[in-house]
Amino acid sequence: MNRLRGMLASALTVVLVGGSLLAATPAQAADRDCGDFATQADAQAFFVANGGPGSDPHRLDHDGDGLACEDLPCPCSTSSAPAPPPSAPPAPVAAPCAVNPKVTEKAVVVSVIDGDTLRVRIDGTRSKVRLLGINSPERGRKGYGSATKALRKLTPVGRTIVLTSDRTQPYADVYGRALRYVKRGSKDVNKAQLSKGWARFYDARQCDPLTRKKSYKRAERSAKKHDRGIWR
């Protein structure tokens, strides 16, 4: 009887110790994607805390530039250092809103990053371009590959395109990407992505609505109605 009690006590000790060891081991963060964060700053903080930019196990930095989930709304962050301890919240800063003279320039496509972002060369200088008025699926989301493929077809590498700013919008976003309408030949590339169903309409609403808002919303509604692209 005493021997049986001893065996039971030993088994209980192993269970308790094992449980303690398991409890002491930090839980691995579940796989995350950009849709799990409310703002880009939240995603960037998580990205840096989990090894970014040197390591990106959650694939939040799909173009490898050290910035996570660049299509999420601000507050935004470009920090590559862990966030400091919480302190008093900073005073809000008003975004400048002014009518900007329209800028039109020719560019050569260098690469297609995803369904709404390009790398281009303008007069020998490389730049990133974020297509105005649209937002395509992020990596890991339904339609990401097809949206990227569709933009490659619309803007093949090596081809010349025309970039045009919108007078209601800043010339560039917080990441330094040029905010532009893209045209190849007679085709409005931004609108084509909406019409094919490979992007949703997106207006950052920093100042006035996009000048092409009505046209782009109609294109999006048509894609929804006919179950095209991401609306299938």
BELCOR-V908804 format. One record per residue. N is the residue number from 1. SS is DSSP state (hx for helix, st for strand, lp for the rest). PHI is phi in whole degrees, -180 to 180 (none if undefined). Layout:
BEGIN
n: {N | N}
ss: {SS | SS}
phi: {PHI | PHI}
END
This chain:
BEGIN
n: {1 | 2 | 3 | 4 | 5 | 6 | 7 | 8 | 9 | 10 | 11 | 12 | 13 | 14 | 15 | 16 | 17 | 18 | 19 | 20 | 21 | 22 | 23 | 24 | 25 | 26 | 27 | 28 | 29 | 30 | 31 | 32 | 33 | 34 | 35 | 36 | 37 | 38 | 39 | 40 | 41 | 42 | 43 | 44 | 45 | 46 | 47 | 48 | 49 | 50 | 51 | 52 | 53 | 54 | 55 | 56 | 57 | 58 | 59 | 60 | 61 | 62 | 63 | 64 | 65 | 66 | 67 | 68 | 69 | 70 | 71 | 72 | 73 | 74 | 75 | 76 | 77 | 78 | 79 | 80 | 81 | 82 | 83 | 84 | 85 | 86 | 87 | 88 | 89 | 90 | 91 | 92 | 93 | 94 | 95 | 96 | 97 | 98 | 99 | 100 | 101 | 102 | 103 | 104 | 105 | 106 | 107 | 108 | 109 | 110 | 111 | 112 | 113 | 114 | 115 | 116 | 117 | 118 | 119 | 120 | 121 | 122 | 123 | 124 | 125 | 126 | 127 | 128 | 129 | 130 | 131 | 132 | 133 | 134 | 135 | 136 | 137 | 138 | 139 | 140 | 141 | 142 | 143 | 144 | 145 | 146 | 147 | 148 | 149 | 150 | 151 | 152 | 153 | 154 | 155 | 156 | 157 | 158 | 159 | 160 | 161 | 162 | 163 | 164 | 165 | 166 | 167 | 168 | 169 | 170 | 171 | 172 | 173 | 174 | 175 | 176 | 177 | 178 | 179 | 180 | 181 | 182 | 183 | 184 | 185 | 186 | 187 | 188 | 189 | 190 | 191 | 192 | 193 | 194 | 195 | 196 | 197 | 198 | 199 | 200 | 201 | 202 | 203 | 204 | 205 | 206 | 207 | 208 | 209 | 210 | 211 | 212 | 213 | 214 | 215 | 216 | 217 | 218 | 219 | 220 | 221 | 222 | 223 | 224 | 225 | 226 | 227 | 228 | 229 | 230 | 231 | 232}
ss: {lp | hx | hx | hx | hx | hx | hx | hx | hx | hx | hx | hx | hx | hx | hx | hx | hx | hx | hx | hx | hx | hx | hx | hx | lp | lp | lp | lp | lp | lp | lp | lp | lp | hx | hx | hx | lp | lp | lp | hx | hx | hx | hx | hx | hx | hx | hx | hx | hx | lp | lp | lp | lp | lp | lp | lp | lp | lp | lp | lp | lp | lp | lp | lp | lp | lp | lp | lp | lp | lp | lp | lp | lp | lp | lp | lp | lp | lp | lp | lp | lp | lp | lp | lp | lp | lp | lp | lp | lp | lp | lp | lp | lp | lp | lp | lp | lp | lp | lp | lp | lp | lp | lp | st | st | st | st | st | st | st | st | st | st | st | lp | lp | st | st | st | st | st | st | lp | lp | st | st | st | st | st | st | st | lp | lp | st | st | lp | lp | lp | lp | lp | lp | lp | lp | hx | hx | hx | hx | hx | hx | hx | hx | hx | hx | hx | lp | lp | lp | lp | lp | st | st | st | st | st | lp | lp | lp | lp | lp | lp | lp | st | lp | lp | lp | lp | lp | st | st | st | st | st | st | st | lp | lp | st | st | hx | hx | hx | hx | hx | hx | hx | lp | lp | lp | lp | st | st | lp | lp | lp | lp | lp | lp | lp | lp | lp | lp | lp | hx | hx | hx | hx | hx | hx | hx | hx | hx | hx | hx | hx | hx | lp | lp | lp | hx | hx | hx | lp}
phi: {none | -64 | -63 | -64 | -62 | -62 | -65 | -64 | -64 | -65 | -63 | -64 | -62 | -62 | -63 | -65 | -65 | -60 | -64 | -65 | -65 | -65 | -66 | -80 | -80 | -61 | -72 | -71 | -66 | -62 | -59 | -121 | -135 | -62 | -69 | -85 | -119 | -81 | -135 | -65 | -62 | -63 | -64 | -65 | -63 | -66 | -58 | -67 | -66 | -108 | 106 | -72 | -87 | -68 | -136 | -138 | -64 | -96 | 55 | -90 | -106 | -72 | -111 | 68 | -101 | 85 | -119 | -92 | 48 | -66 | -90 | -73 | -69 | -75 | -60 | -121 | -145 | -115 | -69 | -112 | -115 | -55 | -65 | -72 | -57 | -57 | -139 | -61 | -63 | -69 | -68 | -62 | -111 | -74 | -76 | -68 | -124 | -152 | -79 | -101 | -55 | -66 | -116 | -126 | -151 | -91 | -146 | -111 | -71 | -97 | -163 | -110 | -81 | -158 | -75 | -140 | -139 | -125 | -106 | -134 | -122 | -120 | 52 | 86 | -105 | -84 | -146 | -99 | -125 | -101 | -69 | -69 | 83 | -136 | -144 | -94 | -61 | -77 | -54 | 92 | -99 | -56 | 92 | -58 | -64 | -69 | -65 | -65 | -62 | -64 | -70 | -61 | -70 | -75 | -131 | -62 | -57 | 94 | -86 | -90 | -128 | -114 | -107 | -133 | -82 | -112 | -61 | -88 | -121 | -62 | -72 | -145 | -90 | -68 | -96 | 83 | -80 | -67 | -96 | -146 | -82 | -118 | -129 | -124 | 65 | -102 | -93 | -80 | -66 | -58 | -65 | -62 | -63 | -69 | -64 | -80 | 83 | -100 | -160 | -101 | -67 | -142 | -130 | -65 | 55 | -71 | -134 | -83 | -61 | -56 | -68 | -100 | -57 | -61 | -64 | -71 | -65 | -63 | -63 | -65 | -61 | -63 | -63 | -62 | -59 | -100 | 54 | -98 | 59 | -70 | -90 | -68}
END
